[in-house]
């Protein structure tokens, strides 16, 4: 893994049904930053303003973040991506639905799989850039 959450974070409340762990993979650091940027704009996060970055590790890059999805934001602007992003969301069903709805506002989302437990769900999504929108932020 290339990125991990900071110590003072929503994941400190990991037993909360509103905390969702997000793992992004199979994408560039810039696209991961664009996805996390959308989520950070609407949900408190353990990532702060920390932008994903590549290390010199030979294994594939994976970026993680925890988000507190205690409420549903309104729709968000579409964001363009350079390529597809695989996003795994894990947390309480309502919180995961809130994050998923936000991602569906900003990107074209295809469900790639899901699993449900007693009080937690895991959903894998494939994100591609919105048909119209803003390019990902540069210089992160």
N, C-alpha and C positions, 0 to 999 in steps of 0.2 A: 504494500500500500504506500502511496506517496503522500497522502495527507491524512491527518487525524485531528479530531476536535480539540479545542482548548479546554483547560480544566474548569473554568467558570462558565457553565453552559446549561442550556436546556436539558442536556443529557444527564445533568446532576439530578434531574427530576425524572429519570428514566422509567420509574414506575407509574408515571402519569399517563393516562390514556391519550393525552393530547400531544405527546412527543413522538415524532416520526424520524426514524433514521433513514437517511437517503444515501445510497451508494451509486455513483456514476462511473461508467466505464465505457471502453471501446470508443473513446472520443479524444479530441484534442484538449489541451489545458484551457484554451480560449473558449471552446464550447462548454466545457464544464463550468467555467466562470460565468458564462452567460446564463446557464440554468440556475446555478446557485445565486446569481444576482437577482433573478426574478423571485426566487424563494425568499432571499434575505429582505427584499423590499416589502414583503407582506407578512413575514413570520419571524419572530425572534429566533436567533440561531447561535450555536456555539462557534460558528465560523467567523463572526464579526465581519470585518472587511477583508479577511484573508482570501487572496485569490489562489486558485489551484496553480501549481507549478510542477514541472517535470523534474525528476531527479535523474541521476545517471544510472539508475537501476535497469538491468536488462529485461526485467519482467514487465508485463502490461501495466499501464497506469490505472489506478482506481482512486477516486476521490470520495470522501465521506463527510457527512454533516448531519447534525441533529437540528430539528426545527420544531418549535412549539406552535402547534396548529390549534389554538384554543378558540379561534373564530374563523369565519369565512370572509375573505376579502372580496371585493367586487371583481369584475373581469379586469384583465390586464392587457396591455398592448402586445401585439405579436412581436416575436423576436426571431431574427434570422440566425441560422446556424450554418457552419461550413459543412457539417456532415451529421450523420445520425448519432444519437446518444442513447445508451442503455441506462435506464434508471430503475433501481430497486428501492421500493418504499416499504418500510416495516414499522408497524405501530398499531394503535387502536383503530378500529374500523372507521369511526367518524373522522378522526384526524387524518388518516390516509386519504379518505374521500375529499377532504378540504384541500390537501396538497395536490391531489390529482386534478381537481377542478381548476386550480390555479395554473397548473402545467397545461391543461387542455385549452385555457384561454390564451396562453402565450405561444404554444407550439402545436404542431400536428402530432397527436398521440395515438399510438397503436398499442393495445394490450398484448403483452407477450406471455402472460401466465400469472397465476395467483395461487395462493395457499392460505387457508384459514385455520386458526386455532381457537381455543376457548375465548381469549380476550384480545387476540392480536391477529393481524392479517399481514401478508407479504404479497406485494404486487410488483411485477416486472413490466416496465413500459419501454417502448421505443419512441424516442422523440426525434422529430425532424423539424426543420425551420418552418415558421409560419409562412403562408403564401405571401403575406404582406407584413411588413414590420420594420423594426430597426435592426441594424447590424449589431453583433455582439460588441461590447465595449472593447476598445483597443488599449494596449499599454498596461494590462494587468499582469 
